[in-house]
Amino acid sequence: MSPRVLPAPWLGGLLPVRREQLAADMLAGLTLAALAIPEVMGYTRISRTPVETGLYTMLLPMVAFALLGSSRHLVVAADSATAAILAATLLGLAAPGSPEYVGLTMAVAVVVGLFLLLAAVLRLGFLADFLSRSALIGLLTGIGLQVAAGELGGLLGLAREGRGALQQIGSVLSRLGEARPAHLLMALAVIVVIVGCRAWNPRLPGALIAVAGSIAASWLFNLEARGLTVVGPLPVGLPHLAIPRLEASQWNHVLLTAASCFVVILAQSAATSRAYAQRYEERCDENIDLIGLACANVVAGLSGTFVVNGSPTKTEMVDGAGGRSQIAQLTTAGVVLVVLLFFTGPLARMPSVVLSAIVFLIGLKLIDLAGMAELRRLRPAEFLIALATVVTVAQIGVMQGTLLAMVLSLIEQVRHTYRPRTRLWCPNSEDKGWHTVPVDLGIFAAPGILAYRFEANLFYANANRFSEEVLRIVSQQREPVRALVIDASGIDDIDYSAGKALQELSRQLRRRGIRTAVVTGSKTIVGQIQRFGIGAGEESAGSFTTVKKAIHALQRALEPSPTA
């Protein structure tokens, strides 16, 4: 089956509408509403914004992406990662939940939207690939630890104290004597309901059942009078549109926060939409999705809520329920509209500890122990990067952890390129063909002929290592070296610094009377190497497509001339 061609730049997530799929999409939208509404309300505990702002993320922003994005599957709404970034970077500027604080979160959303729009115009969707999978595992695990630790106090009816995860856990342990049994019992009941539903049937809306049950209990037994704090009054109706206003001194924090959110949104949303497009053999345009995400965030900022992101968990909810287009998300937005118009009264009676329990479970779900274990087994170096990211995010902050993850990932990649694997070709035991072995003395491809393989691009940082290793194996052999094969099939580019190093290496080899041959399938590399003096001139046998051909050519060149 060939990939589906998008019918238009816009409405790619909706068109074509398949009548036979319409009922399934709408049912999936109802399922998403049941599962995600309690979740996004819980995210406001992370972002430290009023409860209604979570609902607002599933209204206008969700509609904006459904109309303007290309992905038929990606669900755009509140997300734990970006909510945690907001709290980690903005709390010092205004009181949590205050109009001033909400104004800051709105401004961040608008700026994120502008960043995403600029990325779409410049076609920078590829930047999503610069946050590696291992870095993302560490980032989300660190956020999970931070989120879960931050809600421990809420489960016991204690105020949040401490900044990092360890300090928050220590603070709770030191105040266990002040815990409120009623809060703990309600939290345990919510956790049992959610976990039980998840174990029995993942499609059951455990969080919604727990929320409805807690509201009913609060109304029947007047739990507020018994010491349980409740959510309190929520505004009725649509969110009011407004332009966020900031003081000049706050813009620096807003821009830094927006930059961190931008990186996470770019990586997480692109990876999710790409994965589902591949699953269903569809084509999605990353840059069109960026426009959809940009507009969703601008609308979020103007409608009184915070940053929205492409959510892997919510996307999986819709997919598992049978949704195959953005009609499911439009259905969800319709349900949220009904809730805002008619059901904010009952939500006001919900005990706050219910949200703490929901968020605590969200945090635990983000902790990817399986992913960390797999990294440790398969890529120990990347595991260390992920672990450093976990510690930084959990103890210092999400923004710092994000930057550290990106920098360490790039350093690790450069380290591999700086010290790439190098090999020498030697004959097979049956003397049929050749195979590679680690570089060492005494390893010849044929009498008097060395064949050296370098498995990375040549650039300023590794060029000297290349030249030094070649000269070392040439000069330290017990037997004289008469020819050298340079296997450049693993080299895709040579920069100026590396080229100058090659020129010097060429002079050194000619001085020693050593013939050379180059192996590469790239005409571009042949041209680059010859311009810098390798593989050209009297001492060169030329360039070849295989090591076998190069060795045979050098053997013929080294044969003594027939006597008269």
N, C-alpha and C positions, 0 to 999 in steps of 0.2 A: 504494500500500500504506500503510495507516495504521500509526503507530508501535505496537510491541508493548507491551501493558499488563503491568506487573509483576504476577505471580500472588500475591505476598505481600510484606510489608515485608522479610522475610528470605529467603534462598535465591534471590534474584532472579537471581543469576549462574549458578544451577544449573537452576532450573525454568523452563519444562518441559523434561524430559529427552527428547531426540529420538533414538529408537533408531537411525535411519539415520545419525545424526551421531556416535554414541558411539565407533565405531572410529577415526574421524578425530580426535576430541578426544583420545583416549588416545595416538594416534600423535604428535599435536602436543605432548602433555605429555612424551613420551619425547624428542622433538626439543629441547624447551626445556631439559630436564635435561642433555642432551649439550652444548648450546651455552652454558648459563648457569652450570653448576656451576664450570667453570674461571674464569668471569668473577667470580662472587661470592667465590671464594677470592682472586682478585686484588684485589677491593675491600678486603680486609683489609689489603693493603699501603697503601692510601690511609687507611683509618681507624686504622691502626697497632694493630690488635687481632689475637689469635691466629687462625690459618687456619680453625679449626673454626667460629668465629663467623660466617663467611660462609655456611657450609653451614646453620647454624642459622636464618638469615634465610629460607631456602626450605623450612622445615619448619612449625612451629606458626604463625608469622605468615602464611604463604601459605594455610594451611588456614583460619585465622580470617577472612581477607578473602573467601575463596571461599564461606564459609558465611554471612557477614553483609553483604557488599557487594551493591550492585545491578547493577554492571557485569558483563556476561558475558565481557568481554575483558581488563580491566585486570589486569596481573601485578604483584603486590606482593612486593617482596624488597629486598635491598641495592641501593643506587644510588650512583653515583660522586659526585653533587652533595652529598648529605647526608653521605656518608663523608668528603668533603673538609672539610665544616664541622666535623665532630667533631675531626679532626686539627688544624685551624687554631685551635680554641678551647680544647681540653682538654690539649694536650701539656705545658703548663707546670705542670699540677697533679699529674701522676703519671708514672712511667716508662712509655713505650709498651709495650703487651702485658702489663703487670703486672696482677695481680688488682685492684689499686686503680684502675687506668686502665679496665679492663673494667667495674668497678662504676660508674664515671662514665658510660660510654657506655650502660649499662643504665638508669641513672637518667634520662638524657636521653630515651631511648626511652619510658619510662613517662610523663614529663612531656609529651612531644609527644603521646602518646596522650590524656592528660587535656585538653590544649589542643584537640585535634581533636574530642573528645567534647563539650566546651563549645561549640565552633563548630557542631556538629551540633544540639545542644539549642537554641541561639539562632538556628539556620538561617542561618548565616553563610557558606554555600557560595559566595555571590556574591563574597566577598573574594578569591577566586582571580583575578578579573578585574583586580585592582589591581597585579599584576605583569605589565607589558605584554610582548608578544611580543618587542619589541626589547630590553627589559631582560633577558628570559630568554636571548636569543641571546648577549648580552654576558656574562651570568653563566656560562652553560655553556662558552663559549669561554675565559673566564678560568680556569675550573676545569680545562678541558682542558690549557691551558698549564701551570698549576701542577702537575697530575698528571704530565704528560709530563716536565717539567723535573725533578721530584722523583725519577723513576725512571731518569734518565740514568746516575747513579752506579751503580745496581744492575745495569744492563746490562754495566758494565765491572768489576763486583766491588768497587766503591768504596763506602765509607760515605756516607750522605746528610749533606751539610753545607750550611749557608745556610738562610735562611727564605723569601725570595721567589724567584720563578722566575729572575730575572737572577742573583742571588747563587748559586743552585744550579748554573746553567749555567756561570758563571764558575769556581766551585769545581771542577767536573768538568774543565774545560779546563786549569786550572792543575795538575791531578794526572794528566794523561794518561800520564805516565811510570810511574805506579803501577798502571795497568790490568792486569787478569788476562786473558790471551788465552783461557783455557778458558771463562771466563764469557762473554766476547764471542762466541765461536764458538757456544756453546749458545743465547745470546740471538738471534743472527742466524738460527740454524736454526729456532727457534720462530717468529720473525717471518716467515720465508719460508714455512713451512708454513701459518700462519694466513692471511697475505695471499694465498698461492697458492690455498688452498681457497676463500677469499672470491671471488677473481676467476673461478675455474673454475665453482663452483656455490655460491651463498650459503647453501644449506641444508646443506652439508657442515659437520660440527662440527670446524672447523680447530683450535680451542683444545683440544678433547678429544683429538684426534689428537696434537697437540704434547705435551700432558700425558702421555698414555699412552706415547708414544715416549721422552720424557725419563725417565720412571720405568723403562722397560725398559733404556735405556742406563745409567742410574744403577746398576741391579741387575747388569747384565752386566759393566760395566767398573769397578765400585766407584768411582764418581766422587767420592764423599765423601772417599775416601783420596787422591784426586788434587787435592784443594784446593777442590772445589765444595761450598759449604754446601747442606744439604738442609733441607726443612721440619721434619723431626723428628717425634717421636711425637705422634699426635693421640688425644684421648680416644675410646673406643669407646662407642657406644650413644646414647641420648637425652640431650639437655641436662638439667641439673639445674635445677629451679625454685627461685628464691631472690629475696628482696626486696633490692634494692640499698640499701646503707647508706652515708651520706655524713656528712662533718663539716659543721658549720654554715657554715664559711667557704667551702665549695665550692658551696653552693646558688646563689649569684649567677651563677657561670659556667655552671652547669647550666641555669638559667632562660634566660639569654641565648642559649646554644647551642640550646636547645629552641625558642626563638622564631624563630631563623633557619631551623632545619629545618622548622618549622611553615609558614612562608611558602612555602618552596620546594615542600614536599609539596602544599600547598593548590593552588598554581599548576600544577605539573607533573602531578599526578594528575588534577585536574579537567579540564585541557585534553586529556589523553590519553583518559580515559573518554568525554568528550563527543564527541571526534572519531570514535571507533569506534562509538558509539551512532548518530551521524548517518550513518556509512557504511552501517550495516545497518538503518537506519530503526527503531531501537529506542529506548525511553525509559529513561534511567537517572536515578536520583534522587541528586543531588549530596550531599544531607544524609545519605541512607542510606549512600552511599559513605564519607562522613566517619566514620560509626559503624564501618564495616568497617575503615577505616584506623586509627581510634583503637584498636580492639581488637587489631589486628595489631601495633601498636606497644607496647601494654601487654604483650601476650604476649611480644614480642621482649625487652622489658626484664626480664621475669620469667624468661626462659629463657636468659639469659646472652649475649645478642647485642645488636646496636646498631639504630639507627633504620632502618625500612623505608619504602619510597616506591613509588608507582605508577611503574613504569619504562616509558618509551616504547619503548626498544630491545627489551626482553623481550616487551612486548605485541606488537610487530611480528613477533618471532620466532614466537610462537604463531599469530598471524593468517596469516603466510606459510606456516606448516606445515598450515593448514587447521583450526585450533582455533576453535570458536565458542561455547564456554562454559567455566565454571570447572572443569569436569571435567578439562580439560587441566592446570590448575594442581594439582588434587588428585593427578593421576597423577605430576606432577613431584615433589610432596612425598613420594609413595610411593617414588620412585626415590632421593631424598635419604635417606630413612629406611634403605633397603637399604645405601646407601654408608656411612652412619654405623655401621651394625651390623656390616658385613662387609668393608669395603674401606678402612678408615683405615690399615691396615698398609702397603699399597702407596703410598698418598699420602705417607706419611712419608719415602719415598725420593726424592720429587720435588725436584730442585734449586731453590733459592729464586730463582735468576735467571729461571726459567720464569715465575714470577708477575710479576717485574719487566717482562719482555717483554710479557706479556698486558696489564698495567696501562698500559704505555707506549703500546700500540696503542689502548687505551680512551681515553687522554688525547688522542691525535691525532684519534680519531673525534669527540670532543666539540668540537673546534675547527671552528666553522662558518664557514669562509671564504666560502662561497656566500651564506649568510645576511647576513654583514657587507657583502659587495659589493652585494647587493640593497638593503640598508638605505641604503648610501651613494648608490646611484643614485636610489632612490625617495623617501627621507626623510632628507636630510643631517643635520637636527637630531637625529633619533632615532639616527642612526649615531654621532654624537658621544657621546650618552648610553651607547650600547653599548660604544664604545671606552673611555670613562672607566671603565665597569664592568669591562671586561677587564683594564685596567691595575691597578685597585684590587684585584680578586680575585687576580690573579697575583702582585702584589707585597706586598700588605698582608694580605688575608684574605678568606675567603668571606663571613663575616658582615658585614664592613664594605662589601664590594662589593654585597651584597644590599640593605642599607639605602640605599647611595648610589643604586642603580638605582631603587628605589622613590621616593626623594625627588626625583631628577632627572626621573623620568617625571611625577610630580605637578606639579613646577615647569613642565615643558614644556607640560603640559595647561593649567595656569593661565595661562601666558604667551599661549597661543593665545586663551584666553577674555578675558584682560586687553586684548590688542590684536587683536581679531577683524577679519575683513575687513569693510570698509564700502564701500558702493557708492551710486551715483546712477543713477536711471532716466532715460533719454533716448529720444527717438523713433528708430525704425529709419529707415534711409536712404530707404526707399520710403514713409515716413510711415504705415506700417501697424503699429500696436502699438509696444511699447517694449522696450528691453534695458538691462542694467546696464553701467556703466563705472566705473573708479576715481574716487574723490571728487576733484573739481577745481572751480575757479571757472568760471562761464559755462555750466554744464550744467543745462538746464532740461527738465523733462518736458513742459511746455506753457508758453506765455507767462505769466510771473509765478509759475509753480508749480514748486517743487522737490520731488523724491521721493527720500527718503533711506532706505537699507536698512542695518540693523545685524544682523550674523549671529552673535549669541551671546546667552546669557542676560544680563540686566542685574543686576549685583550690585555690592557696595560698591567693588570694585577698578576697575571699568571705567565706572561711572556718570558720573564727572566727564568722562572722555574723550568719552563719548556727548554730554553736554550741550555741552561746549566745541566739539566738531566741528560740531554742529548750529548753534550760535550763530555760529561762524566763517563757515560757508558762507552763512548767512542775511545776515550783516552786511557781508560783503566783496564782494558781487556788484555789478557795474557797473549792472545793471538792478534796479529795485525788486522785492523778493520779497513777493508778496501772499498766498501760501498754501504750506503745507508738508504733504506726505504722509509719514508715518512708517510705513515698511514693517516691521512687527514680526512678520512670519511666521517669522523665524528666532529669535524670543525665546520661551522656554518658561516663564520664571519671572522675577520681579522682587522683589528683597529690599527690606527697609525703607530702607536707605541709598540704594539706587537710586530708590526711590519718592520720597524727599525731594528728590533731585536733579531728578526729573521735575517735582515741584511748582514748584521754582524756575525750571526751563526753561519751564514753562507760563506763569508770570508774565511772563517776559522776552518770550515770543512775543506774549502779549496786549498788552503795552506797545507793541510794534512794530506792532500791528494785523494780525498774521499769522493767517490762518485755518489750522486743522489738520484732518487726517483720518488715521485709523489703519487699517492693513491687517493683519488677522490672521484665521485660521480658528478661533482658540481663544476660547471664551466666557470662560474663566478669565482669560486675558490681557486681554480687553476690560474685564472687571470691575476687574482690578488697575490698568490704565492710567487708567480713568475715576475710580477712587477717588483717584488721585494728581493728577487735574486735566488729563490729556491726553485729547483726544477727547470732551470734554464741555463744555457751556456755549455761550454765544452765538457765540463765535469758532470753534466746531468744527462740521465737517460730519458728524461721527459716525464709525462704524467700518464697514469694508467687507471683503469676502473677497478682492478682487483689486485690484491697483494701478490697472487700467483703470477700474473703477467709482469708485474714490476720486478719480481725476483728473477724470473727467467730472462728478462731483458738485461738485467745487470750481470747475470752469469755469462750471457753471450758477450757483453761488453768487456768483461774481465778476462775472457779467454785470450791466451797469447796469439799473436799474429802468426800465420803459417810462414815457415822459412822458405826461402827461395830454393 
